[in-house]
Amino acid sequence: MTIYNDLLSDFKELYLGYSALAIIVSSCLGSIAVMFILTHGNSIGQMIELSFVVIGCMAYNTAVLSQQKPKLVFNSLILSVAISLIFIIINIL
């Protein structure tokens, strides 16, 4: 938990800069995940995967734009990145 707490305190300290940078990172990872998902076709399974990635990325963007507390924004960033990375790994294999 110390890594999480260190990253959270750093995120809180420089909230404005990190949140703007993380919007770019989250959106880029999400678009990479979408690219890998759609290379396998466009059946209902891929559309469900696609919706999870889009919902994850949009949850982070919504948290930033609605000016939520930094801890909620940081947790939604972790969730967004994790969802994107999971679907990237699933679709690479």
N, C-alpha and C positions, 0 to 999 in steps of 0.2 A: 504493500500500500504506500510505501514511501515514494516510489516513483510516481504513482498517481497523484499523491499530495503535492509533490514538487512541481509536476507539470501543471496541476490546477492552480497553484499559487503563482506560477510564472504567467499562466494564461490570464489570471485575474489582474495581475500587475500591468500587463500590456494588452488589455482586452481589445481595444479598438483595432490595433494592428494585426493581432493574431486572428481575430474573427474575420477580417477582410481577406487575409491570406488563406485562411482555412476554407472560405467559400470557394476560392479558386481550386484548392486541393480536392475538396469534396466533389465539386462539379466535374473536375477532370477524371478522378477515379471512377465516378459514376458513369461518365461517358465511355470510359474504357471498358467497364463492366457491361454496359449496354452493347458495345461493339462485339464483345466476345459472345454474349447471349444471342444476338441476332445472326451471328455467323453459323449457328446451328439450326437455323430455320425460324419460322414464325408460327409454330403451333401453340396450343393453349398453354402448354408447359413453359415455353419460352416467354409468353406474355405474362404469366404469373411471376416468373423470375424478374422480368422487366419491371413489373409494378412494385415489387419489393425494393428494387434498387432506386427507382424514382421516388417512392415514398420516403426512403431513408435519406436521400439527398435533399429532398424538399423539406423534411422535418428540421434538418439543420438550418437551411436557409430561412425557414419560418421563425425558428428560435432567435436567429440573429436579427432579422428585420423587425420582429415584435419586441425587441429589447428585453428579453428574458434575463434572469439572473445568470451571472457567468458560469456557475456550476452546472446549470441546466444546459446552457449552450455548449459547454465543454463535453458533457455526457452525450449530448446529441451528435457532436462531432465524432466522438469515439464510435458511437453506434453507426453513423453513416459510413465511416471509413471501414469499419468491420464488415458491414453488409456488402459493400462494394468489393472488398478483398475476398470475401468468402465466395461470391459469385464469379469473380475472376478466376480463382483457383478451381472451382467446380467446372467451369467451362473450358479451362485450359486442358484439364485432364479428361 
